[in-house]
């Protein structure tokens, strides 16, 4: 496992079993930025929404956040994944 450290806003984190972790929406956006395949991103988005772990708006906001250097890459991936999740 890799542990990454970054200054995160409260909106990007949640507590899970006593540990502060990134929200599902932020984790999906980070995975997309790291080069995870589009099929995996689509599956993650669909599952997060279906399980009630993230809303479409939360996933969109995670990819669209201000000063996000991977925005141009991640936004289209997330947009396509959200469109497929609606089908």
N, C-alpha and C positions, 0 to 999 in steps of 0.2 A: 504494500500500500504506500502511496505517496501522500504526504501531508503538505498542503500548501498553505502559506500564510499570506493574507492580504487584508487591507483595510476594507471592511464591509459595512454597509449600512444595516441598520436593524431590520429593514424590509427584506434584506437578502439572507437573513439567518433565522434559524428557529432552534429550539431545544429538542434534542432527541436522546432519550435515556440519560439525561443530565449533561450531555455534551452539546456545545453550540456548533451547528453544522449549517451548510447552505441550504436554502429552500429547494424543493424539487425543481421549481422553475429556473432558479439560478444555476443549479447543477446541470440542467439540460442545456442552457445557453453556454455554459462553460465547456461542456462536452462537445457541442457543435463547434466552438472556437478551437478546440484542441484537435479537430479533424475527424471526429467520430463520423462514421458513414451516415449518409442521409436516411437510409432505411432504419438504422438504429435510433436516430433522432425522431423520426416519424413514430416509431413504436413507443419510445419514451414519452412523447407528447400525448399520444392516444391513451396510454396507460395512466399517466398522471391525471389526466382529465377524467377518465372513466372511474378511477379510484377516489376521486375527490381530493387528490393531493395538491392540485393546482388548477386554476381556472384558465381559460384561454387568454383572458386579459393579463393574468399574472405572467404567463409564459411570454406573451408579446412584450410586456414591460421589461422583463429580464433581458430580452434581446435588444430592446430599444432604449436602454438606459443612457443617460447623458455621459459624455466623455468615455464611452465604451469603444475601445480601439478595434474590436472585432465586429462592430455593428454592420458594416457593409457585407461581411461574409455570413454572419449569423442570421440577420433579419430575413433574407430570402429562404434559408433552410427552415426557419421557424414558421414563416408564412405558409410554405408548402405543407409542412407538417400539420399546421392548424387547419388548413383547407381539407386535407385528407381525414383528419379527425372528425370533421363535420359531416362527412359522407356516411 
